[in-house]
Amino acid sequence: MTKLLLAFLLTFLVQSSFAQRVVYYQLSECDMKRADELSSANFLISKQTVNDTLLLQLGLVRNCEFQTSPKLSMRHDTLFVELENSSERYAACECYFELNIRAVGINDSAFKSIFSNQNKGLEEFKPYPSQFIDPKNNDKNRK
């Protein structure tokens, strides 16, 4: 019995020492105009690793009353971002939000995919649509 308890505690300590822990996050204000433009999608704006800290910037189209406390987990070469809506209110509109996350316990940002749980399934974060100015017609275009 003692060996079983010791094995359980050791496993728990090993798993918790390598856990991805969000130490800071900030959700931007609602931008309804961008929500119409981008439809309902998840976007990876940027990712950077400094030592064992991951700096992640995500673009989200969610309900206008969206609130979250993000959680991260890493499996193989995939990062999973849990973005459960913690708001008790629901609005009849959608907004574009940018979510900045700072997390520790991730040594490399070379993971291949980032997924979020949405609509009871997994949805991959797409590259953020870049903008450039076409010198011929001086309009902003989407790439």
N, CA, C and O atoms as a GROMACS GRO file, in nm:
protein
  572
    1MET      N    1   0.082  -0.119   0.000
    1MET     CA    2   0.000   0.000   0.000
    1MET      C    3   0.087   0.126   0.000
    1MET      O    4   0.056   0.224  -0.068
    2THR      N    5   0.195   0.122   0.077
    2THR     CA    6   0.285   0.237   0.085
    2THR      C    7   0.353   0.262  -0.049
    2THR      O    8   0.370   0.376  -0.091
    3LYS      N    9   0.390   0.153  -0.116
    3LYS     CA   10   0.453   0.166  -0.248
    3LYS      C   11   0.358   0.228  -0.349
    3LYS      O   12   0.398   0.311  -0.431
    4LEU      N   13   0.233   0.187  -0.343
    4LEU     CA   14   0.132   0.242  -0.434
    4LEU      C   15   0.111   0.391  -0.409
    4LEU      O   16   0.102   0.470  -0.504
    5LEU      N   17   0.103   0.430  -0.285
    5LEU     CA   18   0.086   0.571  -0.249
    5LEU      C   19   0.208   0.651  -0.292
    5LEU      O   20   0.194   0.761  -0.346
    6LEU      N   21   0.327   0.598  -0.271
    6LEU     CA   22   0.450   0.667  -0.312
    6LEU      C   23   0.456   0.681  -0.464
    6LEU      O   24   0.494   0.787  -0.514
    7ALA      N   25   0.418   0.577  -0.537
    7ALA     CA   26   0.416   0.584  -0.684
    7ALA      C   27   0.317   0.689  -0.732
    7ALA      O   28   0.346   0.763  -0.826
    8PHE      N   29   0.200   0.696  -0.669
    8PHE     CA   30   0.100   0.795  -0.706
    8PHE      C   31   0.151   0.937  -0.682
    8PHE      O   32   0.136   1.023  -0.768
    9LEU      N   33   0.212   0.961  -0.566
    9LEU     CA   34   0.265   1.094  -0.534
    9LEU      C   35   0.378   1.133  -0.629
    9LEU      O   36   0.384   1.248  -0.672
   10LEU      N   37   0.465   1.041  -0.661
   10LEU     CA   38   0.574   1.067  -0.753
   10LEU      C   39   0.522   1.102  -0.892
   10LEU      O   40   0.571   1.196  -0.955
   11THR      N   41   0.423   1.028  -0.939
   11THR     CA   42   0.362   1.056  -1.069
   11THR      C   43   0.296   1.194  -1.068
   11THR      O   44   0.310   1.268  -1.166
   12PHE      N   45   0.227   1.227  -0.963
   12PHE     CA   46   0.162   1.358  -0.952
   12PHE      C   47   0.265   1.471  -0.955
   12PHE      O   48   0.245   1.572  -1.023
   13LEU      N   49   0.375   1.455  -0.881
   13LEU     CA   50   0.479   1.558  -0.878
   13LEU      C   51   0.546   1.576  -1.014
   13LEU      O   52   0.572   1.689  -1.055
   14VAL      N   53   0.573   1.467  -1.083
   14VAL     CA   54   0.637   1.475  -1.215
   14VAL      C   55   0.544   1.544  -1.314
   14VAL      O   56   0.589   1.630  -1.391
   15GLN      N   57   0.416   1.509  -1.314
   15GLN     CA   58   0.322   1.571  -1.406
   15GLN      C   59   0.301   1.718  -1.376
   15GLN      O   60   0.293   1.799  -1.468
   16SER      N   61   0.291   1.754  -1.251
   16SER     CA   62   0.267   1.894  -1.218
   16SER      C   63   0.388   1.980  -1.241
   16SER      O   64   0.373   2.100  -1.267
   17SER      N   65   0.509   1.926  -1.234
   17SER     CA   66   0.629   2.007  -1.256
   17SER      C   67   0.647   2.042  -1.403
   17SER      O   68   0.716   2.138  -1.434
   18PHE      N   69   0.588   1.967  -1.493
   18PHE     CA   70   0.598   1.995  -1.635
   18PHE      C   71   0.470   2.053  -1.693
   18PHE      O   72   0.453   2.059  -1.814
   19ALA      N   73   0.381   2.095  -1.608
   19ALA     CA   74   0.252   2.147  -1.654
   19ALA      C   75   0.269   2.286  -1.715
   19ALA      O   76   0.359   2.361  -1.677
   20GLN      N   77   0.182   2.317  -1.809
   20GLN     CA   78   0.178   2.448  -1.869
   20GLN      C   79   0.085   2.533  -1.784
   20GLN      O   80  -0.032   2.499  -1.766
   21ARG      N   81   0.136   2.642  -1.732
   21ARG     CA   82   0.058   2.722  -1.640
   21ARG      C   83   0.048   2.865  -1.694
   21ARG      O   84   0.149   2.928  -1.724
   22VAL      N   85  -0.075   2.913  -1.706
   22VAL     CA   86  -0.099   3.050  -1.750
   22VAL      C   87  -0.072   3.141  -1.630
   22VAL      O   88  -0.134   3.127  -1.525
   23VAL      N   89   0.021   3.235  -1.648
   23VAL     CA   90   0.053   3.327  -1.539
   23VAL      C   91  -0.007   3.465  -1.562
   23VAL      O   92  -0.015   3.545  -1.469
   24TYR      N   93  -0.049   3.494  -1.685
   24TYR     CA   94  -0.109   3.623  -1.716
   24TYR      C   95  -0.190   3.609  -1.844
   24TYR      O   96  -0.151   3.538  -1.936
   25TYR      N   97  -0.304   3.676  -1.847
   25TYR     CA   98  -0.380   3.683  -1.972
   25TYR      C   99  -0.459   3.813  -1.974
   25TYR      O  100  -0.493   3.868  -1.869
   26GLN      N  101  -0.486   3.861  -2.094
   26GLN     CA  102  -0.564   3.983  -2.110
   26GLN      C  103  -0.650   3.970  -2.235
   26GLN      O  104  -0.600   3.939  -2.343
   27LEU      N  105  -0.778   3.993  -2.219
   27LEU     CA  106  -0.874   3.990  -2.329
   27LEU      C  107  -0.904   4.133  -2.369
   27LEU      O  108  -0.937   4.216  -2.284
   28SER      N  109  -0.894   4.164  -2.498
   28SER     CA  110  -0.917   4.299  -2.547
   28SER      C  111  -1.064   4.336  -2.540
   28SER      O  112  -1.150   4.253  -2.509
   29GLU      N  113  -1.092   4.460  -2.571
   29GLU     CA  114  -1.230   4.507  -2.582
   29GLU      C  115  -1.293   4.448  -2.708
   29GLU      O  116  -1.223   4.403  -2.799
   30CYS      N  117  -1.423   4.447  -2.712
   30CYS     CA  118  -1.501   4.396  -2.824
   30CYS      C  119  -1.483   4.484  -2.947
   30CYS      O  120  -1.487   4.607  -2.938
   31ASP      N  121  -1.463   4.421  -3.064
   31ASP     CA  122  -1.456   4.494  -3.191
   31ASP      C  123  -1.555   4.428  -3.287
   31ASP      O  124  -1.524   4.328  -3.351
   32MET      N  125  -1.676   4.486  -3.296
   32MET     CA  126  -1.782   4.427  -3.379
   32MET      C  127  -1.750   4.434  -3.528
   32MET      O  128  -1.785   4.342  -3.602
   33LYS      N  129  -1.685   4.539  -3.572
   33LYS     CA  130  -1.653   4.554  -3.715
   33LYS      C  131  -1.561   4.443  -3.763
   33LYS      O  132  -1.581   4.388  -3.871
   34ARG      N  133  -1.460   4.411  -3.683
   34ARG     CA  134  -1.366   4.303  -3.720
   34ARG      C  135  -1.435   4.167  -3.717
   34ARG      O  136  -1.399   4.078  -3.795
   35ALA      N  137  -1.533   4.149  -3.630
   35ALA     CA  138  -1.605   4.022  -3.622
   35ALA      C  139  -1.678   3.995  -3.753
   35ALA      O  140  -1.677   3.882  -3.802
   36ASP      N  141  -1.741   4.096  -3.810
   36ASP     CA  142  -1.810   4.079  -3.938
   36ASP      C  143  -1.711   4.047  -4.049
   36ASP      O  144  -1.739   3.966  -4.137
   37GLU      N  145  -1.596   4.110  -4.043
   37GLU     CA  146  -1.493   4.094  -4.146
   37GLU      C  147  -1.428   3.956  -4.141
   37GLU      O  148  -1.399   3.897  -4.246
   38LEU      N  149  -1.407   3.903  -4.021
   38LEU     CA  150  -1.331   3.779  -4.005
   38LEU      C  151  -1.418   3.656  -3.988
   38LEU      O  152  -1.364   3.545  -3.983
   39SER      N  153  -1.546   3.669  -3.979
   39SER     CA  154  -1.641   3.561  -3.952
   39SER      C  155  -1.604   3.490  -3.822
   39SER      O  156  -1.528   3.545  -3.742
   40SER      N  157  -1.654   3.373  -3.800
   40SER     CA  158  -1.626   3.304  -3.673
   40SER      C  159  -1.508   3.209  -3.691
   40SER      O  160  -1.523   3.097  -3.739
   41ALA      N  161  -1.392   3.255  -3.651
   41ALA     CA  162  -1.271   3.174  -3.664
   41ALA      C  163  -1.174   3.207  -3.551
   41ALA      O  164  -1.188   3.308  -3.482
   42ASN      N  165  -1.077   3.119  -3.534
   42ASN     CA  166  -0.969   3.139  -3.439
   42ASN      C  167  -0.843   3.172  -3.518
   42ASN      O  168  -0.815   3.108  -3.620
   43PHE      N  169  -0.767   3.272  -3.472
   43PHE     CA  170  -0.647   3.312  -3.543
   43PHE      C  171  -0.527   3.313  -3.450
   43PHE      O  172  -0.536   3.358  -3.336
   44LEU      N  173  -0.415   3.263  -3.500
   44LEU     CA  174  -0.288   3.274  -3.430
   44LEU      C  175  -0.221   3.401  -3.482
   44LEU      O  176  -0.180   3.406  -3.598
   45ILE      N  177  -0.210   3.502  -3.398
   45ILE     CA  178  -0.149   3.627  -3.438
   45ILE      C  179   0.002   3.619  -3.420
   45ILE      O  180   0.078   3.653  -3.511
   46SER      N  181   0.046   3.573  -3.303
   46SER     CA  182   0.190   3.558  -3.280
   46SER      C  183   0.216   3.459  -3.168
   46SER      O  184   0.132   3.437  -3.081
   47LYS      N  185   0.333   3.400  -3.174
   47LYS     CA  186   0.381   3.313  -3.066
   47LYS      C  187   0.531   3.332  -3.055
   47LYS      O  188   0.603   3.342  -3.155
   48GLN      N  189   0.577   3.337  -2.931
   48GLN     CA  190   0.719   3.357  -2.906
   48GLN      C  191   0.753   3.288  -2.775
   48GLN      O  192   0.673   3.289  -2.681
   49THR      N  193   0.871   3.228  -2.768
   49THR     CA  194   0.916   3.166  -2.645
   49THR      C  195   1.040   3.238  -2.597
   49THR      O  196   1.137   3.255  -2.671
   50VAL      N  197   1.037   3.280  -2.471
   50VAL     CA  198   1.153   3.341  -2.406
   50VAL      C  199   1.183   3.256  -2.284
   50VAL      O  200   1.105   3.253  -2.188
   51ASN      N  201   1.298   3.187  -2.288
   51ASN     CA  202   1.333   3.089  -2.184
   51ASN      C  203   1.222   2.985  -2.174
   51ASN      O  204   1.198   2.913  -2.270
   52ASP      N  205   1.154   2.975  -2.060
   52ASP     CA  206   1.044   2.877  -2.049
   52ASP      C  207   0.908   2.945  -2.052
   52ASP      O  208   0.809   2.886  -2.010
   53THR      N  209   0.902   3.070  -2.102
   53THR     CA  210   0.777   3.145  -2.104
   53THR      C  211   0.726   3.160  -2.247
   53THR      O  212   0.799   3.205  -2.336
   54LEU      N  213   0.603   3.120  -2.268
   54LEU     CA  214   0.538   3.133  -2.398
   54LEU      C  215   0.455   3.260  -2.399
   54LEU      O  216   0.374   3.283  -2.309
   55LEU      N  217   0.476   3.344  -2.501
   55LEU     CA  218   0.394   3.462  -2.523
   55LEU      C  219   0.308   3.432  -2.645
   55LEU      O  220   0.360   3.412  -2.754
   56LEU      N  221   0.180   3.431  -2.625
   56LEU     CA  222   0.086   3.388  -2.729
   56LEU      C  223  -0.018   3.498  -2.748
   56LEU      O  224  -0.075   3.548  -2.651
   57GLN      N  225  -0.043   3.533  -2.874
   57GLN     CA  226  -0.148   3.630  -2.904
   57GLN      C  227  -0.245   3.564  -3.001
   57GLN      O  228  -0.206   3.521  -3.110
   58LEU      N  229  -0.372   3.556  -2.961
   58LEU     CA  230  -0.475   3.488  -3.038
   58LEU      C  231  -0.585   3.585  -3.074
   58LEU      O  232  -0.616   3.677  -2.998
   59GLY      N  233  -0.646   3.566  -3.191
   59GLY     CA  234  -0.763   3.641  -3.234
   59GLY      C  235  -0.884   3.549  -3.229
   59GLY      O  236  -0.879   3.438  -3.281
   60LEU      N  237  -0.991   3.595  -3.168
   60LEU     CA  238  -1.110   3.512  -3.148
   60LEU      C  239  -1.235   3.587  -3.190
   60LEU      O  240  -1.246   3.707  -3.165
   61VAL      N  241  -1.328   3.519  -3.252
   61VAL     CA  242  -1.460   3.575  -3.276
   61VAL      C  243  -1.556   3.496  -3.187
   61VAL      O  244  -1.578   3.376  -3.206
   62ARG      N  245  -1.613   3.567  -3.090
   62ARG     CA  246  -1.701   3.504  -2.991
   62ARG      C  247  -1.818   3.596  -2.961
   62ARG      O  248  -1.826   3.708  -3.012
   63ASN      N  249  -1.909   3.547  -2.880
   63ASN     CA  250  -2.023   3.625  -2.836
   63ASN      C  251  -1.974   3.752  -2.767
   63ASN      O  252  -1.870   3.752  -2.701
   64CYS      N  253  -2.048   3.859  -2.781
   64CYS     CA  254  -2.008   3.989  -2.724
   64CYS      C  255  -1.989   3.985  -2.573
   64CYS      O  256  -1.914   4.067  -2.518
   65GLU      N  257  -2.053   3.894  -2.504
   65GLU     CA  258  -2.040   3.884  -2.359
   65GLU      C  259  -1.933   3.782  -2.317
   65GLU      O  260  -1.929   3.742  -2.201
   66PHE      N  261  -1.848   3.740  -2.408
   66PHE     CA  262  -1.748   3.638  -2.383
   66PHE      C  263  -1.650   3.680  -2.273
   66PHE      O  264  -1.599   3.792  -2.273
   67GLN      N  265  -1.627   3.589  -2.180
   67GLN     CA  266  -1.525   3.602  -2.076
   67GLN      C  267  -1.461   3.466  -2.060
   67GLN      O  268  -1.528   3.364  -2.075
   68THR      N  269  -1.331   3.464  -2.031
   68THR     CA  270  -1.265   3.335  -2.018
   68THR      C  271  -1.146   3.344  -1.924
   68THR      O  272  -1.095   3.452  -1.896
   69SER      N  273  -1.105   3.230  -1.877
   69SER     CA  274  -0.982   3.213  -1.801
   69SER      C  275  -0.908   3.098  -1.871
   69SER      O  276  -0.932   2.982  -1.839
   70PRO      N  277  -0.818   3.130  -1.964
   70PRO     CA  278  -0.761   3.026  -2.050
   70PRO      C  279  -0.674   2.926  -1.974
   70PRO      O  280  -0.610   2.958  -1.874
   71LYS      N  281  -0.676   2.804  -2.024
   71LYS     CA  282  -0.591   2.696  -1.973
   71LYS      C  283  -0.520   2.633  -2.092
   71LYS      O  284  -0.578   2.621  -2.200
   72LEU      N  285  -0.395   2.594  -2.073
   72LEU     CA  286  -0.316   2.534  -2.180
   72LEU      C  287  -0.274   2.394  -2.142
   72LEU      O  288  -0.253   2.363  -2.025
   73SER      N  289  -0.262   2.310  -2.243
   73SER     CA  290  -0.204   2.177  -2.224
   73SER      C  291  -0.131   2.140  -2.353
   73SER      O  292  -0.171   2.180  -2.462
   74MET      N  293  -0.026   2.066  -2.337
   74MET     CA  294   0.059   2.028  -2.450
   74MET      C  295   0.057   1.877  -2.465
   74MET      O  296   0.080   1.805  -2.368
   75ARG      N  297   0.029   1.829  -2.584
   75ARG     CA  298   0.036   1.686  -2.613
   75ARG      C  299   0.111   1.667  -2.744
   75ARG      O  300   0.068   1.712  -2.849
   76HIS      N  301   0.224   1.599  -2.735
   76HIS     CA  302   0.311   1.575  -2.849
   76HIS      C  303   0.353   1.709  -2.909
   76HIS      O  304   0.419   1.787  -2.841
   77ASP      N  305   0.317   1.739  -3.033
   77ASP     CA  306   0.355   1.865  -3.097
   77ASP      C  307   0.235   1.958  -3.114
   77ASP      O  308   0.232   2.039  -3.206
   78THR      N  309   0.135   1.944  -3.027
   78THR     CA  310   0.013   2.023  -3.037
   78THR      C  311  -0.015   2.093  -2.904
   78THR      O  312  -0.007   2.032  -2.797
   79LEU      N  313  -0.049   2.221  -2.913
   79LEU     CA  314  -0.089   2.298  -2.796
   79LEU      C  315  -0.241   2.309  -2.797
   79LEU      O  316  -0.300   2.346  -2.898
   80PHE      N  317  -0.304   2.277  -2.684
   80PHE     CA  318  -0.448   2.288  -2.670
   80PHE      C  319  -0.478   2.405  -2.578
   80PHE      O  320  -0.423   2.416  -2.468
   81VAL      N  321  -0.566   2.493  -2.624
   81VAL     CA  322  -0.605   2.613  -2.549
   81VAL      C  323  -0.752   2.597  -2.511
   81VAL      O  324  -0.839   2.592  -2.598
   82GLU      N  325  -0.778   2.590  -2.382
   82GLU     CA  326  -0.915   2.578  -2.334
   82GLU      C  327  -0.968   2.718  -2.307
   82GLU      O  328  -0.916   2.790  -2.222
   83LEU      N  329  -1.073   2.755  -2.379
   83LEU     CA  330  -1.131   2.888  -2.370
   83LEU      C  331  -1.279   2.880  -2.338
   83LEU      O  332  -1.363   2.924  -2.417
   84GLU      N  333  -1.311   2.825  -2.226
   84GLU     CA  334  -1.451   2.810  -2.188
   84GLU      C  335  -1.510   2.947  -2.153
   84GLU      O  336  -1.447   3.026  -2.082
   85ASN      N  337  -1.629   2.975  -2.202
   85ASN     CA  338  -1.695   3.102  -2.176
   85ASN      C  339  -1.749   3.100  -2.033
   85ASN      O  340  -1.836   3.019  -2.000
   86SER      N  341  -1.696   3.188  -1.948
   86SER     CA  342  -1.738   3.191  -1.808
   86SER      C  343  -1.847   3.295  -1.780
   86SER      O  344  -1.889   3.312  -1.666
   87SER      N  345  -1.890   3.364  -1.883
   87SER     CA  346  -1.995   3.464  -1.866
   87SER      C  347  -2.131   3.397  -1.848
   87SER      O  348  -2.160   3.295  -1.911
   88GLU      N  349  -2.211   3.455  -1.762
   88GLU     CA  350  -2.347   3.405  -1.744
   88GLU      C  351  -2.445   3.479  -1.832
   88GLU      O  352  -2.566   3.452  -1.829
   89ARG      N  353  -2.395   3.571  -1.911
   89ARG     CA  354  -2.479   3.651  -2.000
   89ARG      C  355  -2.452   3.611  -2.144
   89ARG      O  356  -2.344   3.562  -2.178
   90TYR      N  357  -2.551   3.632  -2.228
   90TYR     CA  358  -2.539   3.603  -2.370
   90TYR      C  359  -2.599   3.721  -2.447
   90TYR      O  360  -2.707   3.768  -2.413
   91ALA      N  361  -2.529   3.768  -2.549
   91ALA     CA  362  -2.578   3.880  -2.629
   91ALA      C  363  -2.608   3.832  -2.770
   91ALA      O  364  -2.558   3.727  -2.813
   92ALA      N  365  -2.687   3.907  -2.841
   92ALA     CA  366  -2.724   3.871  -2.979
   92ALA      C  367  -2.627   3.933  -3.078
   92ALA      O  368  -2.668   3.988  -3.181
   93CYS      N  369  -2.498   3.925  -3.047
   93CYS     CA  370  -2.395   3.980  -3.137
   93CYS      C  371  -2.265   3.904  -3.118
   93CYS      O  372  -2.246   3.834  -3.018
   94GLU      N  373  -2.176   3.919  -3.214
   94GLU     CA  374  -2.043   3.860  -3.205
   94GLU      C  375  -1.940   3.970  -3.211
   94GLU      O  376  -1.961   4.074  -3.274
   95CYS      N  377  -1.827   3.947  -3.144
   95CYS     CA  378  -1.718   4.043  -3.139
   95CYS      C  379  -1.588   3.974  -3.172
   95CYS      O  380  -1.572   3.853  -3.154
   96TYR      N  381  -1.495   4.054  -3.220
   96TYR     CA  382  -1.358   4.006  -3.237
   96TYR      C  383  -1.280   4.050  -3.113
   96TYR      O  384  -1.284   4.166  -3.074
   97PHE      N  385  -1.210   3.954  -3.052
   97PHE     CA  386  -1.128   3.980  -2.934
   97PHE      C  387  -0.985   3.936  -2.965
   97PHE      O  388  -0.963   3.844  -3.043
   98GLU      N  389  -0.890   4.002  -2.904
   98GLU     CA  390  -0.752   3.953  -2.905
   98GLU      C  391  -0.719   3.912  -2.763
   98GLU      O  392  -0.744   3.985  -2.667
   99LEU      N  393  -0.663   3.793  -2.751
   99LEU     CA  394  -0.629   3.737  -2.621
   99LEU      C  395  -0.478   3.721  -2.613
   99LEU      O  396  -0.418   3.650  -2.693
  100ASN      N  397  -0.417   3.788  -2.516
  100ASN     CA  398  -0.274   3.775  -2.491
  100ASN      C  399  -0.255   3.682  -2.372
  100ASN      O  400  -0.315   3.702  -2.266
  101ILE      N  401  -0.171   3.580  -2.391
  101ILE     CA  402  -0.147   3.481  -2.287
  101ILE      C  403   0.003   3.474  -2.262
  101ILE      O  404   0.083   3.471  -2.355
  102ARG      N  405   0.039   3.470  -2.134
  102ARG     CA  406   0.177   3.442  -2.094
  102ARG      C  407   0.172   3.317  -2.009
  102ARG      O  408   0.103   3.312  -1.907
  103ALA      N  409   0.246   3.214  -2.052
  103ALA     CA  410   0.242   3.086  -1.981
  103ALA      C  411   0.383   3.035  -1.959
  103ALA      O  412   0.472   3.060  -2.040
  104VAL      N  413   0.403   2.964  -1.850
  104VAL     CA  414   0.532   2.904  -1.819
  104VAL      C  415   0.520   2.753  -1.832
  104VAL      O  416   0.411   2.696  -1.830
  105GLY      N  417   0.635   2.690  -1.845
  105GLY     CA  418   0.639   2.544  -1.857
  105GLY      C  419   0.642   2.497  -2.000
  105GLY      O  420   0.625   2.378  -2.026
  106ILE      N  421   0.662   2.589  -2.094
  106ILE     CA  422   0.672   2.553  -2.236
  106ILE      C  423   0.808   2.599  -2.284
  106ILE      O  424   0.835   2.719  -2.289
  107ASN      N  425   0.894   2.505  -2.319
  107ASN     CA  426   1.031   2.537  -2.353
  107ASN      C  427   1.052   2.569  -2.500
  107ASN      O  428   1.158   2.620  -2.537
  108ASP      N  429   0.954   2.541  -2.582
  108ASP     CA  430   0.974   2.558  -2.726
  108ASP      C  431   0.843   2.596  -2.791
  108ASP      O  432   0.739   2.538  -2.760
  109SER      N  433   0.846   2.694  -2.882
  109SER     CA  434   0.724   2.732  -2.952
  109SER      C  435   0.716   2.666  -3.089
  109SER      O  436   0.643   2.714  -3.176
  110ALA      N  437   0.791   2.559  -3.109
  110ALA     CA  438   0.793   2.491  -3.238
  110ALA      C  439   0.679   2.391  -3.254
  110ALA      O  440   0.684   2.306  -3.343
  111PHE      N  441   0.577   2.399  -3.169
  111PHE     CA  442   0.464   2.308  -3.184
  111PHE      C  443   0.397   2.336  -3.318
  111PHE      O  444   0.394   2.449  -3.366
  112LYS      N  445   0.343   2.230  -3.378
  112LYS     CA  446   0.289   2.241  -3.513
  112LYS      C  447   0.149   2.299  -3.519
  112LYS      O  448   0.116   2.371  -3.613
  113SER      N  449   0.067   2.270  -3.421
  113SER     CA  450  -0.073   2.310  -3.426
  113SER      C  451  -0.118   2.363  -3.292
  113SER      O  452  -0.065   2.327  -3.187
  114ILE      N  453  -0.218   2.451  -3.298
  114ILE     CA  454  -0.284   2.500  -3.177
  114ILE      C  455  -0.434   2.478  -3.198
  114ILE      O  456  -0.490   2.520  -3.299
  115PHE      N  457  -0.497   2.412  -3.103
  115PHE     CA  458  -0.640   2.383  -3.112
  115PHE      C  459  -0.713   2.442  -2.992
  115PHE      O  460  -0.657   2.458  -2.884
  116SER      N  461  -0.839   2.474  -3.015
  116SER     CA  462  -0.927   2.523  -2.910
  116SER      C  463  -1.053   2.440  -2.913
  116SER      O  464  -1.099   2.397  -3.018
  117ASN      N  465  -1.110   2.418  -2.794
  117ASN     CA  466  -1.239   2.349  -2.788
  117ASN      C  467  -1.348   2.451  -2.816
  117ASN      O  468  -1.362   2.550  -2.745
  118GLN      N  469  -1.425   2.426  -2.922
  118GLN     CA  470  -1.531   2.518  -2.959
  118GLN      C  471  -1.645   2.438  -3.021
  118GLN      O  472  -1.623   2.348  -3.102
  119ASN      N  473  -1.766   2.472  -2.982
  119ASN     CA  474  -1.885   2.402  -3.032
  119ASN      C  475  -1.874   2.251  -3.016
  119ASN      O  476  -1.909   2.175  -3.106
  120LYS      N  477  -1.825   2.211  -2.901
  120LYS     CA  478  -1.812   2.068  -2.865
  120LYS      C  479  -1.722   1.992  -2.961
  120LYS      O  480  -1.741   1.872  -2.983
  121GLY      N  481  -1.624   2.061  -3.017
  121GLY     CA  482  -1.525   1.998  -3.103
  121GLY      C  483  -1.396   2.078  -3.097
  121GLY      O  484  -1.388   2.180  -3.029
  122LEU      N  485  -1.295   2.031  -3.168
  122LEU     CA  486  -1.168   2.101  -3.172
  122LEU      C  487  -1.159   2.183  -3.299
  122LEU      O  488  -1.192   2.135  -3.408
  123GLU      N  489  -1.113   2.306  -3.286
  123GLU     CA  490  -1.095   2.393  -3.401
  123GLU      C  491  -0.952   2.444  -3.399
  123GLU      O  492  -0.903   2.491  -3.296
  124GLU      N  493  -0.885   2.436  -3.514
  124GLU     CA  494  -0.745   2.478  -3.522
  124GLU      C  495  -0.736   2.629  -3.541
  124GLU      O  496  -0.817   2.690  -3.612
  125PHE      N  497  -0.637   2.689  -3.478
  125PHE     CA  498  -0.609   2.831  -3.499
  125PHE      C  499  -0.542   2.847  -3.634
  125PHE      O  500  -0.444   2.778  -3.665
  126LYS      N  501  -0.594   2.938  -3.716
  126LYS     CA  502  -0.541   2.963  -3.849
  126LYS      C  503  -0.444   3.081  -3.841
  126LYS      O  504  -0.451   3.161  -3.748
  127PRO      N  505  -0.354   3.092  -3.939
  127PRO     CA  506  -0.268   3.212  -3.941
  127PRO      C  507  -0.354   3.337  -3.957
  127PRO      O  508  -0.453   3.336  -4.030
  128TYR      N  509  -0.316   3.441  -3.890
  128TYR     CA  510  -0.391   3.566  -3.897
  128TYR      C  511  -0.380   3.622  -4.038
  128TYR      O  512  -0.271   3.624  -4.094
  129PRO      N  513  -0.491   3.668  -4.097
  129PRO     CA  514  -0.486   3.722  -4.233
  129PRO      C  515  -0.398   3.847  -4.237
  129PRO      O  516  -0.424   3.945  -4.167
  130SER      N  517  -0.295   3.843  -4.319
  130SER     CA  518  -0.206   3.959  -4.327
  130SER      C  519  -0.267   4.065  -4.417
  130SER      O  520  -0.350   4.036  -4.503
  131GLN      N  521  -0.226   4.187  -4.394
  131GLN     CA  522  -0.273   4.299  -4.476
  131GLN      C  523  -0.152   4.360  -4.544
  131GLN      O  524  -0.045   4.371  -4.485
  132PHE      N  525  -0.170   4.401  -4.666
  132PHE     CA  526  -0.066   4.472  -4.737
  132PHE      C  527  -0.132   4.578  -4.824
  132PHE      O  528  -0.250   4.568  -4.858
  133ILE      N  529  -0.055   4.676  -4.860
  133ILE     CA  530  -0.107   4.783  -4.944
  133ILE      C  531  -0.057   4.760  -5.086
  133ILE      O  532   0.063   4.751  -5.109
  134ASP      N  533  -0.150   4.750  -5.178
  134ASP     CA  534  -0.116   4.732  -5.319
  134ASP      C  535  -0.082   4.869  -5.377
  134ASP      O  536  -0.168   4.957  -5.382
  135PRO      N  537   0.044   4.888  -5.421
  135PRO     CA  538   0.082   5.020  -5.471
  135PRO      C  539   0.006   5.061  -5.597
  135PRO      O  540   0.000   5.179  -5.628
  136LYS      N  541  -0.052   4.965  -5.669
  136LYS     CA  542  -0.124   4.997  -5.793
  136LYS      C  543  -0.258   5.065  -5.765
  136LYS      O  544  -0.296   5.159  -5.835
  137ASN      N  545  -0.330   5.017  -5.663
  137ASN     CA  546  -0.461   5.079  -5.638
  137ASN      C  547  -0.471   5.139  -5.498
  137ASN      O  548  -0.576   5.193  -5.461
  138ASN      N  549  -0.364   5.131  -5.419
  138ASN     CA  550  -0.356   5.195  -5.288
  138ASN      C  551  -0.466   5.151  -5.191
  138ASN      O  552  -0.501   5.227  -5.101
  139ASP      N  553  -0.520   5.032  -5.208
  139ASP     CA  554  -0.620   4.976  -5.117
  139ASP      C  555  -0.557   4.868  -5.033
  139ASP      O  556  -0.457   4.808  -5.071
  140LYS      N  557  -0.616   4.844  -4.916
  140LYS     CA  558  -0.572   4.731  -4.835
  140LYS      C  559  -0.632   4.604  -4.893
  140LYS      O  560  -0.750   4.600  -4.927
  141ASN      N  561  -0.551   4.503  -4.904
  141ASN     CA  562  -0.597   4.374  -4.956
  141ASN      C  563  -0.564   4.264  -4.857
  141ASN      O  564  -0.473   4.277  -4.776
  142ARG      N  565  -0.638   4.160  -4.865
  142ARG     CA  566  -0.612   4.041  -4.784
  142ARG      C  567  -0.530   3.944  -4.866
  142ARG      O  568  -0.556   3.924  -4.985
  143LYS      N  569  -0.435   3.885  -4.803
  143LYS     CA  570  -0.351   3.786  -4.869
  143LYS      C  571  -0.413   3.651  -4.862
  143LYS      O  572  -0.356   3.554  -4.912
   0.00000   0.00000   0.00000
